[in-house]
Amino acid sequence: MKPFLVRLFVAVTIVAAAVHPALSDEAACRDTDNADAAAACSALLNDAPGRAAEWYALRGAALLRAGDAGAARADLDRAIGLDPVSGRAYGIRARALLAMGDMSGAEADAGFAVALAPEDYQVYLAHAAVMQAIGATEAAARSFEQAASLAPDAAARAEVARAQLGDAAADPAEPDQVETVQPDPDPAPDRASDPAPASGQEVAFWQSVKDSTHPEELQSYLDAYPDGTFAALARIRLNRLRTTGGTFGDVASGDPETSDLVRACDQITQEADDADAPEHIAWDLAGKLAAAPAISRCQAAVDAYPRHARSIYNLGRAQHRAGNIDEATASYKAAADGGHVRALRDLGFFHSTGGQGPTDPEMAVRYFVRAAIAGDLISQLEAAKRYRDAEGVDEDVDQSNRWYRAAAEAGDVLAQLEMGLIHMNGRGVATNDAEAVHWFSRAAEAGNARAAVNLGWLYETGRGVAANDVEAARWYRFAAERGDATAAGNLGWFYEKGLGVAQDYVQAASWYRRAADLGLARGQNNLGWLYLKGLGVAQDDTAAVLWMQKAADQGYASAQLNLGWMYERGRGLVQSDEQAVAWYRRAADQGNAQAESNLGWMYENGRGVVQSDAEAVFWYSKAAARGLASGQTNMGWMAEKGRGMAQSYSVAADWYRKAADQGHARAQTNLGWLYEKGYGVAQDDFEAVRWYRAAAEQGLARAQNNLGWMYEVGRGVAKDKAEAVIWYRSAADQGDEQAQSNLAYMYDHGQGVAEDDARALALYLKAADQGHARGQAEAGRMYLLGDGASKDVARALQLIQQSARQDHGPAFTYLGYLYENEAAYYSAERAADAYFRSLSLGEDFAADRRGSAWDRGVAQEMQRLLKREGYYNGSIDGVIGRGTISAMRALCRC
């Protein structure tokens, strides 16, 4: 009892010392009007670390009030990692995420907050704020109502009222609805982009100069109305006057398509048969022209047929080639106004790139839309891209999708690919995987590699079609053979795993290499992994590092994780914990859960960083929150041991269960142990056996050992020592020292197997070589007695002393026996001291010995020790009687 009271007093003193300085800062930390609240909370983290979760949450709230949402989010991550059931912390983090623009994260946290703290009015305020932000006004109203009903006092009710009023005042008005116009099967030019009707004054002015043979009169009209209704025609006539000396000639009659003048213009500009010319852009086409003769021929055609749009357009191309930008633009516009589709399209490109003048993205969209309505496929694609990317026009997904569909239905492969993506990703439409398959199939069958990759992925995942690895592999191969890096990487994966093809590591390496050479980070990483394992290629750590480094340098998180692992273990490069931490951190900063868990392990063990249980818990909690089983298991371990967080077997059990349900063997073993001991869960041997067995069947040695012990003693299963031997052997063969010792015991005592001292000694020694105290003690005993080997007292003494240094009780018993009975080592004092230590560790051998078995000198020394320590008040006579035995039993509490 006395030692217990001393420990209790020390513990109370420590707690008091920790809490007292915190009392002065707590009020300041909680004060929502205190500008220095964050600093007060920081002081509390140092003064009262046992409540770190609370201080992190309060500091996060203070930082959020100060406008630093990023720092607030980091503190709240820590708070939730330390206390994963804190509804208040989730509520504050929801507000932080809302401030950072992470609507989905804010919505999820707000929901968690309400679920975890349904009686806290502040979590309902946070929930209401998030619901308002995402437009869920009815849900927000319900949360405000619930907050008001839970508000504990008038101040809280006023806080709710202010929040509700503020949110209502900021509620935006409903936007006006916009009617979407569908493509017309036989559309007319888009009149929305036409100039406004000419005024009567402008018409009169134009009528007075339109037939003039004096350039200055036409120029006076252009000076008065530079963007007038007749400006394009005025420029054409002005240019003609300047190039022909002022003569118009007569307008020809008849069909321009049969005219030699039009044919001459077509021939020199290739407009009539443009198959050999570049497809899209007027000034590219103009590069093929001989400007002067083209202007001459096309001007003659326009003079003869001033309303023939194609000739006007070709004249513009010739003028453009000559560098007469203003005249060329006027001709393009006149041709476009006459309904020439190519002119509309090329004006779109002209305004989008500027040609040799300024860009005008808005005007470019107007021309592309007019050409798209007229059925020009290229313009449909351009209009779709600009509405998608908000280039020259407000983003409008519906309009973008409208034009992509029009081009796709006209047979454009790129548009078909885009339609597949639209339906697969639900961009402006409900997700429809079957429709995505339709469009990807059309584009892939036309030879598009990117569509084939996406089609393969849909077959692989069973989206829109029945899952079919063979079909997936076929389309991946189709795309890979056309140089698609992603497809090559995917095909390598299929060969590595034997999906849809026979497993073949050589083929996997070949396709990974092709993807890697094309710069695909995933292909580089996976090729490095094959080199690490020696699969399909000769094992080569240096080559593994080379490829992993290439992928890591591209920011590929899995490669950064792998490179950290290579540095941690010194594989293919110089071992460096610091470099391992650096690469783990890069991957962790991208949200790689395994890297987060590994980084936590480095902090837990002080590898490459200053040891910090708090940092370890922070990183483990991030990995665990992403559902990583090893992160959850590590969180359970920290909770079980009270490292970096409050000790709690129940919290440990919760984390172990999350990982165990995912099949994580170590978590299953640890959960089984909690059930066996009744720590944090109701004691249940059957549940212990269930979890031990789940892990044992996965080959985990410690679980196999534990399951063997349950069979040996008959807990949770019928006692079956032969079955116990089977499980002990499975674990012992993997080098588990505890199992080696247990199996040795079975051979030592002939339980479940025939007695075999030699095998027992060999197994004890294997355990002893790993520092196992029981193995050391029992191997020493066997050498002392000559069991399983020739008697060797010196070797026995060495092994038993190694065990005794670990405070193993039986080792002291054996040590006492050696000093008492081996003449060469006889020492009554040492023997008595060893027996005394064994008794203090709960071993009852000395108390159970017959009095006649004691050496008299050893018995006297034992009596002296017992008397000195207050257990015995009899005579020091070397006679082990009732008084001495009672004293020994008091010492061992047995």
Solvent accessible surface area in square Angstrom, and as a share of the most:
residue,aa,sasa,rsa
1,M,169,0.75
2,K,157,0.67
3,P,80,0.50
4,F,105,0.44
5,L,97,0.48
6,V,82,0.47
7,R,152,0.55
8,L,87,0.43
9,F,144,0.60
10,V,73,0.42
11,A,48,0.37
12,V,89,0.51
13,T,69,0.40
14,I,108,0.55
15,V,91,0.52
16,A,57,0.44
17,A,67,0.52
18,A,36,0.28
19,V,60,0.34
20,H,134,0.60
21,P,56,0.35
22,A,2,0.01
23,L,111,0.55
24,S,91,0.58
25,D,33,0.17
26,E,33,0.15
27,A,76,0.59
28,A,33,0.26
29,C,2,0.01
30,R,105,0.38
31,D,64,0.33
32,T,87,0.51
33,D,135,0.70
34,N,41,0.21
35,A,108,0.83
36,D,97,0.50
37,A,1,0.01
38,A,24,0.19
39,A,68,0.53
40,A,10,0.08
41,C,0,0.00
42,S,37,0.24
43,A,33,0.26
44,L,0,0.00
45,L,29,0.14
46,N,125,0.64
47,D,47,0.24
48,A,7,0.05
49,P,83,0.52
50,G,74,0.71
51,R,95,0.34
52,A,19,0.15
53,A,23,0.18
54,E,54,0.24
55,W,0,0.00
56,Y,34,0.13
57,A,10,0.08
58,L,31,0.15
59,R,50,0.18
60,G,0,0.00
61,A,17,0.13
62,A,8,0.06
63,L,37,0.18
64,L,34,0.17
65,R,112,0.41
66,A,86,0.67
67,G,65,0.62
68,D,67,0.35
69,A,15,0.12
70,G,39,0.38
71,A,37,0.29
72,A,0,0.00
73,R,75,0.27
74,A,37,0.29
75,D,5,0.02
76,L,0,0.00
77,D,16,0.09
78,R,60,0.22
79,A,1,0.01
80,I,15,0.08
81,G,5,0.05
82,L,30,0.15
83,D,49,0.25
84,P,35,0.22
85,V,102,0.59
86,S,25,0.16
87,G,5,0.04
88,R,100,0.36
89,A,0,0.00
90,Y,26,0.10
91,G,3,0.03
92,I,23,0.12
93,R,39,0.14
94,A,0,0.00
95,R,85,0.31
96,A,0,0.00
97,L,6,0.03
98,L,37,0.19
99,A,68,0.53
100,M,95,0.43
101,G,51,0.49
102,D,56,0.29
103,M,84,0.37
104,S,85,0.55
105,G,18,0.18
106,A,0,0.00
107,E,80,0.36
108,A,52,0.40
109,D,6,0.03
110,A,0,0.00
111,G,33,0.32
112,F,108,0.45
113,A,0,0.00
114,V,32,0.19
115,A,78,0.61
116,L,68,0.34
117,A,21,0.16
118,P,65,0.41
119,E,134,0.60
120,D,24,0.13
121,Y,25,0.10
122,Q,60,0.27
123,V,1,0.01
124,Y,25,0.10
125,L,6,0.03
126,A,2,0.02
127,H,33,0.15
128,A,0,0.00
129,A,16,0.13
130,V,0,0.00
131,M,14,0.06
132,Q,46,0.21
133,A,48,0.37
134,I,63,0.32
135,G,53,0.51
136,A,35,0.27
137,T,68,0.40
138,E,129,0.58
139,A,18,0.14
140,A,0,0.00
141,A,52,0.40
142,R,152,0.55
143,S,7,0.04
144,F,3,0.01
145,E,126,0.57
146,Q,69,0.30
147,A,0,0.00
148,A,45,0.35
149,S,84,0.54
150,L,45,0.23
151,A,10,0.07
152,P,99,0.62
153,D,72,0.37
154,A,69,0.54
155,A,75,0.58
156,A,5,0.04
157,R,123,0.45
158,A,42,0.33
159,E,58,0.26
160,V,3,0.02
161,A,59,0.46
162,R,157,0.57
163,A,32,0.25
164,Q,79,0.35
165,L,129,0.64
166,G,41,0.39
167,D,38,0.19
168,A,61,0.47
169,A,87,0.67
170,A,81,0.62
171,D,78,0.40
172,P,115,0.72
173,A,95,0.74
174,E,156,0.70
175,P,110,0.69
176,D,133,0.69
177,Q,181,0.80
178,V,130,0.75
179,E,153,0.69
180,T,52,0.30
181,V,99,0.57
182,Q,120,0.53
183,P,55,0.35
184,D,80,0.41
185,P,136,0.85
186,D,129,0.67
187,P,31,0.19
188,A,66,0.51
189,P,44,0.28
190,D,33,0.17
191,R,159,0.58
192,A,92,0.71
193,S,17,0.11
194,D,44,0.23
195,P,81,0.51
196,A,82,0.64
197,P,127,0.80
198,A,32,0.25
199,S,62,0.40
200,G,61,0.58
201,Q,141,0.63
202,E,10,0.05
203,V,55,0.32
204,A,64,0.50
205,F,63,0.26
206,W,9,0.03
207,Q,98,0.44
208,S,83,0.54
209,V,10,0.06
210,K,60,0.25
211,D,101,0.52
212,S,16,0.10
213,T,69,0.40
214,H,94,0.42
215,P,41,0.26
216,E,112,0.50
217,E,65,0.29
218,L,0,0.00
219,Q,57,0.26
220,S,47,0.30
221,Y,0,0.00
222,L,13,0.06
223,D,102,0.53
224,A,53,0.41
225,Y,48,0.18
226,P,72,0.45
227,D,128,0.67
228,G,17,0.16
229,T,59,0.34
230,F,47,0.20
231,A,4,0.03
232,A,18,0.14
233,L,61,0.30
234,A,0,0.00
235,R,72,0.26
236,I,9,0.05
237,R,45,0.17
238,L,8,0.04
239,N,18,0.09
240,R,13,0.05
241,L,3,0.02
242,R,140,0.51
243,T,81,0.47
244,T,56,0.32
245,G,72,0.69
246,G,12,0.12
247,T,96,0.56
248,F,48,0.20
249,G,61,0.58
250,D,138,0.71
251,V,96,0.55
252,A,40,0.31
253,S,104,0.67
254,G,65,0.63
255,D,78,0.40
256,P,31,0.20
257,E,83,0.37
258,T,85,0.49
259,S,15,0.09
260,D,111,0.58
261,L,76,0.38
262,V,1,0.00
263,R,135,0.49
264,A,29,0.23
265,C,0,0.00
266,D,8,0.04
267,Q,140,0.62
268,I,35,0.18
269,T,1,0.01
270,Q,65,0.29
271,E,21,0.09
272,A,71,0.55
273,D,109,0.56
274,D,30,0.16
275,A,94,0.73
276,D,124,0.64
277,A,13,0.10
278,P,63,0.40
279,E,115,0.52
280,H,64,0.29
281,I,37,0.19
282,A,0,0.00
283,W,52,0.18
284,D,71,0.37
285,L,1,0.00
286,A,3,0.02
287,G,45,0.43
288,K,99,0.42
289,L,11,0.06
290,A,57,0.44
291,A,23,0.18
292,A,75,0.58
293,P,60,0.37
294,A,0,0.00
295,I,29,0.15
296,S,73,0.47
297,R,101,0.37
298,C,0,0.00
299,Q,9,0.04
300,A,36,0.28
301,A,0,0.00
302,V,1,0.01
303,D,23,0.12
304,A,8,0.06
305,Y,26,0.10
306,P,26,0.16
307,R,215,0.79
308,H,22,0.10
309,A,17,0.13
310,R,51,0.19
311,S,0,0.00
312,I,10,0.05
313,Y,0,0.00
314,N,0,0.00
315,L,0,0.00
316,G,0,0.00
317,R,2,0.01
318,A,0,0.00
319,Q,3,0.01
320,H,7,0.03
321,R,119,0.44
322,A,47,0.37
323,G,39,0.38
324,N,58,0.30
325,I,37,0.19
326,D,107,0.55
327,E,53,0.24
328,A,1,0.01
329,T,24,0.14
330,A,2,0.02
331,S,1,0.00
332,Y,1,0.00
333,K,70,0.30
334,A,17,0.13
335,A,0,0.00
336,A,1,0.01
337,D,86,0.45
338,G,54,0.52
339,G,32,0.31
340,H,24,0.11
341,V,46,0.27
342,R,44,0.16
343,A,0,0.00
344,L,3,0.01
345,R,17,0.06
346,D,0,0.00
347,L,0,0.00
348,G,0,0.00
349,F,17,0.07
350,F,14,0.06
351,H,22,0.10
352,S,23,0.15
353,T,81,0.47
354,G,1,0.01
355,G,32,0.31
356,Q,125,0.56
357,G,31,0.30
358,P,123,0.77
359,T,78,0.46
360,D,55,0.28
361,P,57,0.36
362,E,118,0.53
363,M,53,0.24
364,A,0,0.00
365,V,6,0.04
366,R,92,0.34
367,Y,20,0.07
368,F,0,0.00
369,V,18,0.11
370,R,9,0.03
371,A,0,0.00
372,A,1,0.01
373,I,31,0.16
374,A,44,0.34
375,G,48,0.47
376,D,16,0.08
377,L,50,0.25
378,I,18,0.09
379,S,0,0.00
380,Q,14,0.06
381,L,26,0.13
382,E,19,0.08
383,A,0,0.00
384,A,0,0.00
385,K,76,0.32
386,R,23,0.08
387,Y,30,0.11
388,R,73,0.27
389,D,78,0.40
390,A,53,0.41
391,E,79,0.35
392,G,24,0.23
393,V,45,0.26
394,D,122,0.63
395,E,111,0.50
396,D,47,0.25
397,V,41,0.23
398,D,77,0.40
399,Q,24,0.11
400,S,1,0.01
401,N,15,0.08
402,R,29,0.10
403,W,2,0.01
404,Y,7,0.02
405,R,85,0.31
406,A,18,0.14
407,A,0,0.00
408,A,0,0.00
409,E,101,0.45
410,A,66,0.51
411,G,40,0.38
412,D,26,0.13
413,V,42,0.24
414,L,110,0.55
415,A,0,0.00
416,Q,7,0.03
417,L,20,0.10
418,E,21,0.09
419,M,3,0.01
420,G,0,0.00
421,L,42,0.21
422,I,1,0.00
423,H,14,0.06
424,M,25,0.11
425,N,99,0.51
426,G,24,0.23
427,R,66,0.24
428,G,47,0.45
429,V,56,0.32
430,A,88,0.68
431,T,82,0.47
432,N,65,0.33
433,D,30,0.15
434,A,61,0.48
435,E,48,0.22
436,A,0,0.00
437,V,18,0.10
438,H,83,0.37
439,W,5,0.02
440,F,0,0.00
441,S,24,0.16
442,R,86,0.31
443,A,0,0.00
444,A,0,0.00
445,E,127,0.57
446,A,64,0.49
447,G,33,0.32
448,N,26,0.13
449,A,21,0.17
450,R,93,0.34
451,A,0,0.00
452,A,0,0.00
453,V,5,0.03
454,N,18,0.09
455,L,2,0.01
456,G,0,0.00
457,W,94,0.33
458,L,0,0.00
459,Y,41,0.16
460,E,54,0.24
461,T,62,0.36
462,G,29,0.28
463,R,76,0.28
464,G,35,0.34
465,V,37,0.22
466,A,87,0.67
467,A,73,0.57
468,N,59,0.30
469,D,49,0.25
470,V,97,0.56
471,E,40,0.18
472,A,0,0.00
473,A,4,0.03
474,R,123,0.45
475,W,16,0.06
476,Y,0,0.00
477,R,72,0.26
478,F,45,0.19
479,A,0,0.00
480,A,0,0.00
481,E,102,0.46
482,R,125,0.46
483,G,43,0.42
484,D,18,0.09
485,A,23,0.18
486,T,34,0.20
487,A,0,0.00
488,A,0,0.00
489,G,0,0.00
490,N,19,0.10
491,L,0,0.00
492,G,0,0.00
493,W,98,0.34
494,F,1,0.00
495,Y,23,0.09
496,E,10,0.04
497,K,91,0.38
498,G,29,0.28
499,L,54,0.27
500,G,28,0.27
501,V,34,0.19
502,A,84,0.65
503,Q,103,0.46
504,D,51,0.27
505,Y,69,0.26
506,V,98,0.56
507,Q,67,0.30
508,A,0,0.00
509,A,5,0.04
510,S,54,0.35
511,W,17,0.06
512,Y,0,0.00
513,R,84,0.31
514,R,103,0.38
515,A,0,0.00
516,A,3,0.03
517,D,102,0.53
518,L,93,0.46
519,G,34,0.32
520,L,37,0.19
521,A,16,0.12
522,R,65,0.24
523,G,0,0.00
524,Q,11,0.05
525,N,10,0.05
526,N,20,0.10
527,L,0,0.00
528,G,0,0.00
529,W,86,0.30
530,L,0,0.00
531,Y,30,0.11
532,L,16,0.08
533,K,107,0.45
534,G,27,0.26
535,L,46,0.23
536,G,29,0.28
537,V,32,0.19
538,A,83,0.64
539,Q,93,0.41
540,D,55,0.29
541,D,32,0.16
542,T,94,0.55
543,A,17,0.13
544,A,0,0.00
545,V,17,0.10
546,L,94,0.47
547,W,27,0.09
548,M,0,0.00
549,Q,52,0.23
550,K,84,0.36
551,A,0,0.00
552,A,2,0.01
553,D,99,0.51
554,Q,100,0.44
555,G,29,0.28
556,Y,61,0.23
557,A,20,0.15
558,S,40,0.26
559,A,0,0.00
560,Q,9,0.04
561,L,24,0.12
562,N,32,0.16
563,L,0,0.00
564,G,0,0.00
565,W,73,0.26
566,M,0,0.00
567,Y,38,0.14
568,E,20,0.09
569,R,116,0.42
570,G,28,0.27
571,R,79,0.29
572,G,31,0.30
573,L,41,0.21
574,V,129,0.74
575,Q,82,0.36
576,S,24,0.15
577,D,25,0.13
578,E,113,0.51
579,Q,79,0.35
580,A,0,0.00
581,V,9,0.05
582,A,41,0.32
583,W,16,0.06
584,Y,0,0.00
585,R,78,0.28
586,R,123,0.45
587,A,0,0.00
588,A,3,0.02
589,D,103,0.54
590,Q,100,0.45
591,G,21,0.21
592,N,29,0.15
593,A,20,0.15
594,Q,65,0.29
595,A,0,0.00
596,E,0,0.00
597,S,3,0.02
598,N,29,0.15
599,L,0,0.00
600,G,0,0.00
601,W,97,0.34
602,M,0,0.00
603,Y,25,0.10
604,E,19,0.09
605,N,69,0.35
606,G,29,0.28
607,R,73,0.27
608,G,25,0.24
609,V,32,0.18
610,V,132,0.76
611,Q,83,0.37
612,S,30,0.19
613,D,35,0.18
614,A,56,0.43
615,E,44,0.20
616,A,0,0.00
617,V,1,0.00
618,F,20,0.09
619,W,19,0.07
620,Y,1,0.00
621,S,9,0.06
622,K,44,0.19
623,A,0,0.00
624,A,3,0.02
625,A,87,0.68
626,R,129,0.47
627,G,31,0.29
628,L,42,0.21
629,A,16,0.12
630,S,23,0.15
631,G,0,0.00
632,Q,11,0.05
633,T,0,0.00
634,N,17,0.09
635,M,0,0.00
636,G,0,0.00
637,W,90,0.32
638,M,0,0.00
639,A,0,0.00
640,E,14,0.06
641,K,94,0.40
642,G,28,0.27
643,R,79,0.29
644,G,24,0.23
645,M,25,0.11
646,A,79,0.61
647,Q,88,0.39
648,S,24,0.16
649,Y,72,0.28
650,S,59,0.38
651,V,43,0.25
652,A,0,0.00
653,A,4,0.03
654,D,85,0.44
655,W,22,0.08
656,Y,0,0.00
657,R,76,0.28
658,K,101,0.43
659,A,0,0.00
660,A,2,0.02
661,D,101,0.52
662,Q,103,0.46
663,G,30,0.29
664,H,43,0.19
665,A,18,0.14
666,R,94,0.34
667,A,0,0.00
668,Q,11,0.05
669,T,6,0.04
670,N,28,0.14
671,L,0,0.00
672,G,0,0.00
673,W,81,0.28
674,L,0,0.00
675,Y,22,0.09
676,E,15,0.07
677,K,89,0.38
678,G,27,0.26
679,Y,81,0.31
680,G,36,0.35
681,V,29,0.17
682,A,84,0.65
683,Q,92,0.41
684,D,47,0.24
685,D,29,0.15
686,F,152,0.63
687,E,41,0.18
688,A,0,0.00
689,V,9,0.05
690,R,121,0.44
691,W,16,0.06
692,Y,0,0.00
693,R,70,0.25
694,A,32,0.25
695,A,0,0.00
696,A,2,0.02
697,E,121,0.54
698,Q,102,0.46
699,G,29,0.28
700,L,56,0.28
701,A,17,0.13
702,R,89,0.33
703,A,0,0.00
704,Q,13,0.06
705,N,1,0.01
706,N,21,0.11
707,L,0,0.00
708,G,0,0.00
709,W,85,0.30
710,M,0,0.00
711,Y,26,0.10
712,E,26,0.11
713,V,54,0.31
714,G,28,0.27
715,R,74,0.27
716,G,15,0.15
717,V,32,0.18
718,A,84,0.65
719,K,129,0.54
720,D,59,0.31
721,K,63,0.27
722,A,55,0.42
723,E,47,0.21
724,A,0,0.00
725,V,4,0.02
726,I,95,0.48
727,W,36,0.12
728,Y,0,0.00
729,R,85,0.31
730,S,41,0.26
731,A,0,0.00
732,A,9,0.07
733,D,113,0.59
734,Q,103,0.46
735,G,28,0.27
736,D,15,0.08
737,E,49,0.22
738,Q,66,0.29
739,A,0,0.00
740,Q,9,0.04
741,S,0,0.00
742,N,14,0.07
743,L,6,0.03
744,A,0,0.00
745,Y,64,0.24
746,M,0,0.00
747,Y,12,0.05
748,D,14,0.07
749,H,90,0.40
750,G,31,0.30
751,Q,45,0.20
752,G,36,0.35
753,V,36,0.21
754,A,85,0.66
755,E,113,0.51
756,D,48,0.25
757,D,44,0.23
758,A,60,0.47
759,R,135,0.49
760,A,0,0.00
761,L,9,0.04
762,A,50,0.38
763,L,24,0.12
764,Y,0,0.00
765,L,36,0.18
766,K,112,0.47
767,A,0,0.00
768,A,8,0.07
769,D,118,0.61
770,Q,94,0.42
771,G,33,0.32
772,H,36,0.16
773,A,16,0.13
774,R,65,0.24
775,G,0,0.00
776,Q,12,0.05
777,A,0,0.00
778,E,19,0.09
779,A,0,0.00
780,G,0,0.00
781,R,37,0.13
782,M,0,0.00
783,Y,33,0.12
784,L,4,0.02
785,L,88,0.44
786,G,28,0.27
787,D,46,0.24
788,G,32,0.31
789,A,39,0.30
790,S,96,0.62
791,K,110,0.47
792,D,59,0.31
793,V,24,0.14
794,A,62,0.48
795,R,77,0.28
796,A,0,0.00
797,L,27,0.13
798,Q,90,0.40
799,L,4,0.02
800,I,0,0.00
801,Q,60,0.27
802,Q,56,0.25
803,S,0,0.00
804,A,10,0.08
805,R,179,0.65
806,Q,92,0.41
807,D,78,0.40
808,H,40,0.18
809,G,7,0.07
810,P,31,0.19
811,A,0,0.00
812,F,15,0.06
813,T,9,0.05
814,Y,40,0.15
815,L,19,0.09
816,G,0,0.00
817,Y,74,0.28
818,L,0,0.00
819,Y,13,0.05
820,E,13,0.06
821,N,74,0.38
822,E,29,0.13
823,A,97,0.75
824,A,95,0.73
825,Y,73,0.28
826,Y,99,0.38
827,S,26,0.17
828,A,19,0.15
829,E,118,0.53
830,R,146,0.53
831,A,0,0.00
832,A,0,0.00
833,D,68,0.35
834,A,3,0.02
835,Y,0,0.00
836,F,27,0.11
837,R,95,0.35
838,S,1,0.00
839,L,0,0.00
840,S,39,0.25
841,L,75,0.37
842,G,37,0.36
843,E,52,0.24
844,D,60,0.31
845,F,83,0.34
846,A,0,0.00
847,A,2,0.02
848,D,80,0.42
849,R,26,0.09
850,R,172,0.63
851,G,31,0.29
852,S,93,0.60
853,A,45,0.35
854,W,19,0.07
855,D,51,0.27
856,R,140,0.51
857,G,25,0.24
858,V,0,0.00
859,A,0,0.00
860,Q,50,0.22
861,E,37,0.17
862,M,0,0.00
863,Q,0,0.00
864,R,115,0.42
865,L,20,0.10
866,L,0,0.00
867,K,84,0.36
868,R,175,0.64
869,E,86,0.39
870,G,67,0.64
871,Y,89,0.34
872,Y,26,0.10
873,N,143,0.73
874,G,26,0.25
875,S,72,0.47
876,I,57,0.29
877,D,54,0.28
878,G,8,0.08
879,V,85,0.49
880,I,15,0.08
881,G,30,0.28
882,R,220,0.80
883,G,45,0.43
884,T,3,0.01
885,I,50,0.25
886,S,70,0.45
887,A,5,0.04
888,M,1,0.00
889,R,87,0.32
890,A,57,0.45
891,L,8,0.04
892,C,4,0.03
893,R,189,0.69
894,C,64,0.38
